[in-house]
Amino acid sequence: MGAARLADVMVAFVRVAKTTDVPPGCGRVVVVHGYPVALFNVDGRFYALSNVCLHRGGPVGEGELDGSVVTCPVHGWEYDVRTGANTINPAARLRTFEVRIEGDDVLVGS
Ligand code: FES
């Protein structure tokens, strides 16, 4: 088994949406192994990150997306969805997850 195949085994990918379910500029909350994950489409590229805001746990995936920045709908903390980094304090970072596109399916790795 090569290194790439071993990595595939170690990261379990889950189908979470169709690509058409999340148009460019939009996001939604999906479930990966029972946990809510925020999924966003930035100009056709998909990004997945923790749905739990580092401030007080707001649902990041329900926030407005402007470019690559999402605003938490509860008190307005902002994160770059490409990295999970808070825009004011980049040391505060939401966990990110690998995303894979297979056909028109979006898969998220955990
Ligand atoms: S819970 Fe997200 S900004 Fe307060």
Backbone and ligand atoms as CSV (ligand in chain L), in Angstrom:
chain,resi,resn,atom,element,x,y,z
A,1,MET,N,N,0.849,-1.194,0.000
A,1,MET,CA,C,0.000,0.000,0.000
A,1,MET,C,C,0.889,1.251,0.000
A,2,GLY,N,N,0.701,2.144,-0.980
A,2,GLY,CA,C,1.508,3.359,-1.066
A,2,GLY,C,C,1.081,4.389,-0.043
A,3,ALA,N,N,1.874,5.456,0.058
A,3,ALA,CA,C,1.603,6.487,1.066
A,3,ALA,C,C,0.260,7.163,0.836
A,4,ALA,N,N,-0.096,7.420,-0.445
A,4,ALA,CA,C,-1.361,8.093,-0.723
A,4,ALA,C,C,-2.535,7.217,-0.285
A,5,ARG,N,N,-2.425,5.902,-0.536
A,5,ARG,CA,C,-3.510,4.990,-0.156
A,5,ARG,C,C,-3.641,4.916,1.369
A,6,LEU,N,N,-2.508,4.918,2.056
A,6,LEU,CA,C,-2.549,4.881,3.508
A,6,LEU,C,C,-3.229,6.135,4.049
A,7,ALA,N,N,-2.923,7.295,3.461
A,7,ALA,CA,C,-3.559,8.543,3.895
A,7,ALA,C,C,-5.063,8.473,3.690
A,8,ASP,N,N,-5.499,7.837,2.574
A,8,ASP,CA,C,-6.937,7.716,2.310
A,8,ASP,C,C,-7.622,6.918,3.419
A,9,VAL,N,N,-6.939,5.894,3.893
A,9,VAL,CA,C,-7.528,5.063,4.929
A,9,VAL,C,C,-7.623,5.835,6.241
A,10,MET,N,N,-6.611,6.661,6.525
A,10,MET,CA,C,-6.559,7.361,7.807
A,10,MET,C,C,-7.566,8.513,7.882
A,11,VAL,N,N,-7.920,9.094,6.728
A,11,VAL,CA,C,-8.897,10.174,6.714
A,11,VAL,C,C,-10.184,9.628,6.098
A,12,ALA,N,N,-11.229,9.554,6.888
A,12,ALA,CA,C,-12.498,9.028,6.400
A,12,ALA,C,C,-13.310,10.162,5.787
A,13,PHE,N,N,-13.522,10.087,4.483
A,13,PHE,CA,C,-14.299,11.131,3.807
A,13,PHE,C,C,-15.774,10.764,3.796
A,14,VAL,N,N,-16.602,11.768,3.977
A,14,VAL,CA,C,-18.049,11.587,4.043
A,14,VAL,C,C,-18.704,12.489,3.008
A,15,ARG,N,N,-19.649,11.927,2.240
A,15,ARG,CA,C,-20.413,12.756,1.304
A,15,ARG,C,C,-21.341,13.663,2.102
A,16,VAL,N,N,-21.274,14.972,1.857
A,16,VAL,CA,C,-22.065,15.895,2.667
A,16,VAL,C,C,-23.043,16.729,1.849
A,17,ALA,N,N,-22.799,16.846,0.535
A,17,ALA,CA,C,-23.669,17.696,-0.282
A,17,ALA,C,C,-23.357,17.462,-1.751
A,18,LYS,N,N,-24.252,17.939,-2.603
A,18,LYS,CA,C,-23.968,18.055,-4.022
A,18,LYS,C,C,-23.322,19.425,-4.244
A,19,THR,N,N,-22.482,19.527,-5.249
A,19,THR,CA,C,-21.843,20.823,-5.503
A,19,THR,C,C,-22.886,21.912,-5.755
A,20,THR,N,N,-24.013,21.522,-6.363
A,20,THR,CA,C,-25.056,22.507,-6.670
A,20,THR,C,C,-25.833,22.947,-5.430
A,21,ASP,N,N,-25.683,22.203,-4.323
A,21,ASP,CA,C,-26.386,22.583,-3.087
A,21,ASP,C,C,-25.794,23.850,-2.462
A,22,VAL,N,N,-24.524,24.124,-2.783
A,22,VAL,CA,C,-23.836,25.268,-2.163
A,22,VAL,C,C,-23.219,26.108,-3.294
A,23,PRO,N,N,-23.981,27.059,-3.844
A,23,PRO,CA,C,-23.475,27.869,-4.952
A,23,PRO,C,C,-22.324,28.775,-4.501
A,24,PRO,N,N,-21.533,29.278,-5.457
A,24,PRO,CA,C,-20.458,30.218,-5.103
A,24,PRO,C,C,-20.997,31.375,-4.269
A,25,GLY,N,N,-20.246,31.721,-3.220
A,25,GLY,CA,C,-20.643,32.827,-2.354
A,25,GLY,C,C,-21.567,32.414,-1.227
A,26,CYS,N,N,-21.820,31.107,-1.124
A,26,CYS,CA,C,-22.765,30.620,-0.111
A,26,CYS,C,C,-22.109,29.595,0.810
A,27,GLY,N,N,-22.815,29.278,1.885
A,27,GLY,CA,C,-22.361,28.260,2.815
A,27,GLY,C,C,-23.549,27.554,3.407
A,28,ARG,N,N,-23.267,26.470,4.122
A,28,ARG,CA,C,-24.315,25.752,4.836
A,28,ARG,C,C,-23.662,24.896,5.917
A,29,VAL,N,N,-24.487,24.411,6.814
A,29,VAL,CA,C,-24.004,23.510,7.855
A,29,VAL,C,C,-24.283,22.081,7.405
A,30,VAL,N,N,-23.253,21.242,7.457
A,30,VAL,CA,C,-23.409,19.829,7.126
A,30,VAL,C,C,-22.984,19.013,8.354
A,31,VAL,N,N,-23.226,17.718,8.293
A,31,VAL,CA,C,-22.896,16.859,9.434
A,31,VAL,C,C,-21.850,15.840,9.003
A,32,VAL,N,N,-20.757,15.762,9.749
A,32,VAL,CA,C,-19.679,14.804,9.473
A,32,VAL,C,C,-19.470,13.974,10.740
A,33,HIS,N,N,-19.767,12.698,10.645
A,33,HIS,CA,C,-19.632,11.791,11.790
A,33,HIS,C,C,-20.341,12.353,13.029
A,34,GLY,N,N,-21.515,12.944,12.814
A,34,GLY,CA,C,-22.324,13.434,13.921
A,34,GLY,C,C,-22.008,14.844,14.378
A,35,TYR,N,N,-20.980,15.472,13.778
A,35,TYR,CA,C,-20.598,16.820,14.203
A,35,TYR,C,C,-20.934,17.847,13.123
A,36,PRO,N,N,-21.436,19.019,13.517
A,36,PRO,CA,C,-21.742,20.048,12.525
A,36,PRO,C,C,-20.465,20.683,11.985
A,37,VAL,N,N,-20.421,20.807,10.674
A,37,VAL,CA,C,-19.269,21.391,9.981
A,37,VAL,C,C,-19.798,22.465,9.030
A,38,ALA,N,N,-19.101,23.588,8.976
A,38,ALA,CA,C,-19.473,24.678,8.081
A,38,ALA,C,C,-18.803,24.446,6.726
A,39,LEU,N,N,-19.612,24.453,5.663
A,39,LEU,CA,C,-19.112,24.222,4.302
A,39,LEU,C,C,-19.382,25.473,3.475
A,40,PHE,N,N,-18.343,25.970,2.787
A,40,PHE,CA,C,-18.486,27.192,1.999
A,40,PHE,C,C,-17.955,26.982,0.588
A,41,ASN,N,N,-18.508,27.753,-0.339
A,41,ASN,CA,C,-18.060,27.760,-1.729
A,41,ASN,C,C,-17.549,29.165,-2.038
A,42,VAL,N,N,-16.227,29.258,-2.259
A,42,VAL,CA,C,-15.608,30.537,-2.617
A,42,VAL,C,C,-15.177,30.454,-4.080
A,43,ASP,N,N,-15.943,31.063,-4.949
A,43,ASP,CA,C,-15.615,31.081,-6.380
A,43,ASP,C,C,-15.382,29.681,-6.941
A,44,GLY,N,N,-16.209,28.723,-6.504
A,44,GLY,CA,C,-16.119,27.374,-7.046
A,44,GLY,C,C,-15.222,26.435,-6.266
A,45,ARG,N,N,-14.487,26.949,-5.283
A,45,ARG,CA,C,-13.672,26.075,-4.419
A,45,ARG,C,C,-14.378,25.904,-3.084
A,46,PHE,N,N,-14.378,24.666,-2.605
A,46,PHE,CA,C,-15.095,24.368,-1.369
A,46,PHE,C,C,-14.131,24.302,-0.188
A,47,TYR,N,N,-14.619,24.809,0.962
A,47,TYR,CA,C,-13.837,24.803,2.197
A,47,TYR,C,C,-14.738,24.341,3.330
A,48,ALA,N,N,-14.145,23.554,4.253
A,48,ALA,CA,C,-14.905,23.062,5.401
A,48,ALA,C,C,-14.149,23.389,6.675
A,49,LEU,N,N,-14.873,23.850,7.674
A,49,LEU,CA,C,-14.252,24.209,8.946
A,49,LEU,C,C,-15.250,24.015,10.078
A,50,SER,N,N,-14.725,24.068,11.277
A,50,SER,CA,C,-15.586,23.900,12.441
A,50,SER,C,C,-16.744,24.878,12.381
A,51,ASN,N,N,-17.921,24.401,12.750
A,51,ASN,CA,C,-19.106,25.260,12.758
A,51,ASN,C,C,-19.240,26.033,14.065
A,52,VAL,N,N,-18.327,25.804,14.999
A,52,VAL,CA,C,-18.485,26.357,16.351
A,52,VAL,C,C,-17.585,27.581,16.525
A,53,CYS,N,N,-18.191,28.751,16.565
A,53,CYS,CA,C,-17.446,30.009,16.699
A,53,CYS,C,C,-16.614,30.001,17.979
A,54,LEU,N,N,-15.394,30.543,17.885
A,54,LEU,CA,C,-14.488,30.556,19.036
A,54,LEU,C,C,-14.908,31.572,20.092
A,55,HIS,N,N,-15.851,32.451,19.742
A,55,HIS,CA,C,-16.313,33.418,20.730
A,55,HIS,C,C,-17.267,32.744,21.710
A,56,ARG,N,N,-18.462,32.442,21.266
A,56,ARG,CA,C,-19.417,31.785,22.163
A,56,ARG,C,C,-20.192,30.669,21.480
A,57,GLY,N,N,-19.539,30.052,20.504
A,57,GLY,CA,C,-20.110,28.839,19.928
A,57,GLY,C,C,-21.176,29.044,18.871
A,58,GLY,N,N,-21.273,30.243,18.320
A,58,GLY,CA,C,-22.275,30.503,17.283
A,58,GLY,C,C,-22.062,29.626,16.051
A,59,PRO,N,N,-23.130,29.453,15.240
A,59,PRO,CA,C,-23.068,28.582,14.069
A,59,PRO,C,C,-22.433,29.289,12.866
A,60,VAL,N,N,-21.126,29.139,12.729
A,60,VAL,CA,C,-20.365,29.843,11.691
A,60,VAL,C,C,-20.937,29.572,10.291
A,61,GLY,N,N,-21.408,28.343,10.083
A,61,GLY,CA,C,-21.913,27.963,8.757
A,61,GLY,C,C,-23.198,28.672,8.366
A,62,GLU,N,N,-23.820,29.358,9.318
A,62,GLU,CA,C,-25.034,30.115,9.006
A,62,GLU,C,C,-24.720,31.583,8.764
A,63,GLY,N,N,-23.425,31.936,8.768
A,63,GLY,CA,C,-23.036,33.327,8.593
A,63,GLY,C,C,-23.007,33.753,7.138
A,64,GLU,N,N,-22.958,35.061,6.925
A,64,GLU,CA,C,-22.847,35.637,5.581
A,64,GLU,C,C,-21.422,35.494,5.105
A,65,LEU,N,N,-21.263,35.103,3.820
A,65,LEU,CA,C,-19.938,34.975,3.226
A,65,LEU,C,C,-19.699,36.164,2.304
A,66,ASP,N,N,-18.562,36.836,2.494
A,66,ASP,CA,C,-18.183,37.976,1.643
A,66,ASP,C,C,-16.769,37.678,1.140
A,67,GLY,N,N,-16.640,37.299,-0.112
A,67,GLY,CA,C,-15.341,36.829,-0.595
A,67,GLY,C,C,-15.003,35.541,0.116
A,68,SER,N,N,-13.877,35.525,0.834
A,68,SER,CA,C,-13.512,34.320,1.587
A,68,SER,C,C,-13.741,34.506,3.086
A,69,VAL,N,N,-14.423,35.576,3.464
A,69,VAL,CA,C,-14.624,35.869,4.891
A,69,VAL,C,C,-16.081,35.643,5.284
A,70,VAL,N,N,-16.267,34.828,6.331
A,70,VAL,CA,C,-17.608,34.610,6.869
A,70,VAL,C,C,-17.735,35.378,8.176
A,71,THR,N,N,-18.931,35.923,8.394
A,71,THR,CA,C,-19.228,36.648,9.627
A,71,THR,C,C,-20.146,35.793,10.487
A,72,CYS,N,N,-19.710,35.495,11.707
A,72,CYS,CA,C,-20.554,34.728,12.619
A,72,CYS,C,C,-21.870,35.477,12.833
A,73,PRO,N,N,-23.002,34.777,12.707
A,73,PRO,CA,C,-24.295,35.468,12.793
A,73,PRO,C,C,-24.662,35.928,14.200
A,74,VAL,N,N,-23.895,35.510,15.212
A,74,VAL,CA,C,-24.294,35.846,16.583
A,74,VAL,C,C,-23.755,37.216,17.004
A,75,HIS,N,N,-22.423,37.399,16.953
A,75,HIS,CA,C,-21.859,38.693,17.366
A,75,HIS,C,C,-20.894,39.282,16.351
A,76,GLY,N,N,-20.738,38.646,15.210
A,76,GLY,CA,C,-19.992,39.275,14.126
A,76,GLY,C,C,-18.504,38.980,14.031
A,77,TRP,N,N,-18.000,38.000,14.765
A,77,TRP,CA,C,-16.591,37.635,14.552
A,77,TRP,C,C,-16.430,37.154,13.119
A,78,GLU,N,N,-15.281,37.465,12.526
A,78,GLU,CA,C,-15.051,37.126,11.123
A,78,GLU,C,C,-13.899,36.127,10.989
A,79,TYR,N,N,-14.075,35.186,10.067
A,79,TYR,CA,C,-13.062,34.160,9.807
A,79,TYR,C,C,-12.831,34.030,8.307
A,80,ASP,N,N,-11.562,33.787,7.936
A,80,ASP,CA,C,-11.251,33.434,6.553
A,80,ASP,C,C,-11.508,31.936,6.410
A,81,VAL,N,N,-12.469,31.581,5.575
A,81,VAL,CA,C,-12.873,30.171,5.499
A,81,VAL,C,C,-11.786,29.302,4.855
A,82,ARG,N,N,-10.818,29.919,4.168
A,82,ARG,CA,C,-9.745,29.137,3.532
A,82,ARG,C,C,-8.768,28.595,4.577
A,83,THR,N,N,-8.628,29.314,5.689
A,83,THR,CA,C,-7.644,28.929,6.704
A,83,THR,C,C,-8.272,28.698,8.081
A,84,GLY,N,N,-9.468,29.212,8.291
A,84,GLY,CA,C,-10.107,29.152,9.602
A,84,GLY,C,C,-9.668,30.272,10.525
A,85,ALA,N,N,-8.751,31.126,10.061
A,85,ALA,CA,C,-8.188,32.170,10.925
A,85,ALA,C,C,-9.163,33.315,11.145
A,86,ASN,N,N,-9.225,33.782,12.375
A,86,ASN,CA,C,-9.989,34.981,12.705
A,86,ASN,C,C,-9.308,36.166,12.029
A,87,THR,N,N,-10.096,37.088,11.465
A,87,THR,CA,C,-9.496,38.184,10.705
A,87,THR,C,C,-8.828,39.222,11.616
A,88,ILE,N,N,-9.260,39.328,12.868
A,88,ILE,CA,C,-8.660,40.288,13.799
A,88,ILE,C,C,-7.456,39.668,14.506
A,89,ASN,N,N,-7.606,38.407,14.904
A,89,ASN,CA,C,-6.544,37.698,15.626
A,89,ASN,C,C,-6.290,36.357,14.937
A,90,PRO,N,N,-5.377,36.319,13.947
A,90,PRO,CA,C,-5.160,35.089,13.173
A,90,PRO,C,C,-4.697,33.903,14.016
A,91,ALA,N,N,-4.224,34.165,15.249
A,91,ALA,CA,C,-3.832,33.049,16.119
A,91,ALA,C,C,-5.060,32.267,16.574
A,92,ALA,N,N,-6.218,32.918,16.540
A,92,ALA,CA,C,-7.472,32.239,16.856
A,92,ALA,C,C,-7.979,31.616,15.560
A,93,ARG,N,N,-8.007,30.314,15.510
A,93,ARG,CA,C,-8.220,29.632,14.239
A,93,ARG,C,C,-9.194,28.473,14.430
A,94,LEU,N,N,-10.217,28.446,13.598
A,94,LEU,CA,C,-11.140,27.310,13.595
A,94,LEU,C,C,-10.478,26.121,12.914
A,95,ARG,N,N,-10.777,24.933,13.388
A,95,ARG,CA,C,-10.253,23.731,12.743
A,95,ARG,C,C,-10.805,23.646,11.314
A,96,THR,N,N,-9.937,23.275,10.384
A,96,THR,CA,C,-10.377,23.088,8.999
A,96,THR,C,C,-10.331,21.604,8.648
A,97,PHE,N,N,-11.079,21.238,7.632
A,97,PHE,CA,C,-11.167,19.844,7.191
A,97,PHE,C,C,-10.873,19.767,5.698
A,98,GLU,N,N,-10.324,18.626,5.286
A,98,GLU,CA,C,-10.063,18.417,3.864
A,98,GLU,C,C,-11.374,18.270,3.106
A,99,VAL,N,N,-11.397,18.815,1.890
A,99,VAL,CA,C,-12.570,18.676,1.026
A,99,VAL,C,C,-12.130,18.020,-0.270
A,100,ARG,N,N,-12.955,17.107,-0.732
A,100,ARG,CA,C,-12.681,16.421,-1.995
A,100,ARG,C,C,-13.966,16.457,-2.830
A,101,ILE,N,N,-13.808,16.700,-4.121
A,101,ILE,CA,C,-14.948,16.689,-5.032
A,101,ILE,C,C,-14.866,15.415,-5.868
A,102,GLU,N,N,-15.947,14.646,-5.877
A,102,GLU,CA,C,-16.025,13.442,-6.721
A,102,GLU,C,C,-17.283,13.570,-7.555
A,103,GLY,N,N,-17.101,13.816,-8.864
A,103,GLY,CA,C,-18.253,14.060,-9.726
A,103,GLY,C,C,-18.937,15.331,-9.257
A,104,ASP,N,N,-20.226,15.225,-8.898
A,104,ASP,CA,C,-20.888,16.405,-8.350
A,104,ASP,C,C,-21.157,16.257,-6.852
A,105,ASP,N,N,-20.396,15.365,-6.216
A,105,ASP,CA,C,-20.501,15.203,-4.758
A,105,ASP,C,C,-19.385,15.954,-4.047
A,106,VAL,N,N,-19.723,16.540,-2.903
A,106,VAL,CA,C,-18.730,17.172,-2.031
A,106,VAL,C,C,-18.501,16.236,-0.845
A,107,LEU,N,N,-17.230,15.871,-0.627
A,107,LEU,CA,C,-16.875,15.003,0.489
A,107,LEU,C,C,-15.979,15.787,1.448
A,108,VAL,N,N,-16.176,15.552,2.739
A,108,VAL,CA,C,-15.360,16.197,3.763
A,108,VAL,C,C,-14.650,15.105,4.565
A,109,GLY,N,N,-13.368,15.317,4.778
A,109,GLY,CA,C,-12.575,14.359,5.551
A,109,GLY,C,C,-12.488,14.770,6.996
A,110,SER,N,N,-12.351,13.780,7.848
A,110,SER,CA,C,-12.254,14.101,9.276
A,110,SER,C,C,-10.988,13.509,9.849
L,1,FES,S1,S,-20.644,33.498,18.986
L,1,FES,FE1,FE,-19.684,34.023,17.127
L,1,FES,S2,S,-19.230,36.122,17.363
L,1,FES,FE2,FE,-20.096,35.576,19.284
